[in-house]
């Protein structure tokens, strides 16, 4: 497998560069709980890292990973059962308080391994790679992605990633939520508009929360049916 063979939100972000050294090292050391295919692709990418320590760690872990089949579950995140243990360790502290005290690297790790509540907080993280990592979490569900697609307080990058993901765009609820979100980039919303049912287009045509461009496009689509 080559690192160009697959694409995930986290992989695409790494390929664009400008990822902090500490985060690159953490990935090279295999500490994030990534899915095996994603971990291997990132290690292949980090083999060429300008930092010798990172490139060496990536080489060692890639060799170990490809030498034998991974154990059951590979590098995937822990089961939801681990969430209970995490909650016990932070008894008396809300998830928001716990996350606020974390470093970016710790928040990145939590984005991959944490609970649904924690992902709902981290998807709004000002550090873009943390928010993007939520979308790469092995635990994330379609229901969560639909909720994120409705959020007006996430970055446009997050909504753009959702709109470009084929698997999520097969889910009508996600497509509909993304089209109605005023924060969704106009080009993506326009591209999704033809996929909406007429009843949803009618709602969109009078929705003053979306941009004029989207509202007018929805009205034009309704003209032939009148």
C-alpha positions, 0 to 999 in steps of 0.5 A, spaced: 500 500 500 502 507 498 500 513 502 496 515 496 492 509 495 487 511 500 484 518 503 481 520 510 480 527 513 486 526 517 491 523 511 489 529 507 491 534 512 497 531 513 499 531 506 497 538 505 503 539 510 504 544 516 502 539 522 506 540 528 512 536 530 509 534 536 503 531 533 507 528 527 511 524 532 505 522 536 503 519 529 510 516 528 510 513 534 503 509 533 500 513 539 493 515 536 489 509 536 488 510 528 485 505 524 490 500 521 490 502 514 490 509 516 496 508 521 500 505 515 499 510 510 501 516 515 507 512 517 509 511 509 508 519 509 512 520 515 518 516 512 520 522 508 519 527 514 525 532 515 525 531 522 530 525 523 527 522 530 520 522 526 522 519 520 526 514 524 520 512 529 515 512 522 520 507 519 521 502 525 513 502 527 512 501 519 517 495 519 513 492 525 506 493 523 508 490 516 512 484 519 506 480 521 498 481 521 496 486 527 493 483 533 485 483 533 483 490 533 489 493 530 491 500 532 483 502 532 481 506 538 478 502 545 471 500 545 466 504 548 467 500 555 473 504 556 469 511 556 466 509 563 473 508 565 475 515 563 469 518 566 471 515 573 478 518 572 475 525 571 469 524 576 467 531 578 469 535 572 465 536 566 468 534 559 468 541 557 473 542 563 477 536 562 478 538 555 480 545 556 486 543 560 489 539 555 494 540 550 493 540 543 496 533 542 492 531 548 486 533 544 488 530 538 488 523 541 482 524 545 478 526 538 480 519 536 479 515 542 474 519 546 466 519 547 461 522 543 460 527 548 467 529 547 467 529 540 461 534 540 466 538 543 472 537 539 469 538 533 469 545 534 476 546 537 480 552 534 486 547 532 483 545 525 487 538 526 483 536 532 477 538 529 479 534 523 481 528 527 474 527 530 472 526 523 477 520 522 475 517 529 474 510 528 468 511 533 464 516 529 457 514 527 453 517 521 448 520 526 454 524 529 456 526 522 449 529 521 449 533 527 455 536 525 453 537 519 447 542 522 452 546 526 453 553 525 459 553 529 464 549 526 469 551 521 467 551 514 473 546 513 469 541 517 463 542 513 467 541 506 470 535 508 463 532 510 461 534 503 466 531 499 466 524 503 462 519 498 460 515 504 457 520 508 454 523 501 450 517 501 446 518 507 440 523 505 439 526 512 447 528 512 446 531 505 439 535 507 443 538 513 449 540 510 445 544 504 441 547 510 447 549 514 448 557 513 456 555 514 456 550 508 460 553 503 456 555 497 459 551 492 458 545 496 450 547 498 449 548 490 452 541 488 447 538 493 441 542 492 439 537 486 439 531 490 434 534 495 426 532 495 421 537 493 419 538 500 426 540 502 427 544 497 421 548 498 423 549 505 430 551 503 427 556 498 424 560 504 429 559 509 432 566 510 438 563 514 441 560 508 445 565 503 441 568 498 444 564 492 442 558 495 435 560 497 434 563 489 437 556 487 432 553 490 426 557 488 428 556 481 428 548 482 421 549 484 419 553 477 418 547 473 413 543 478 409 549 478 
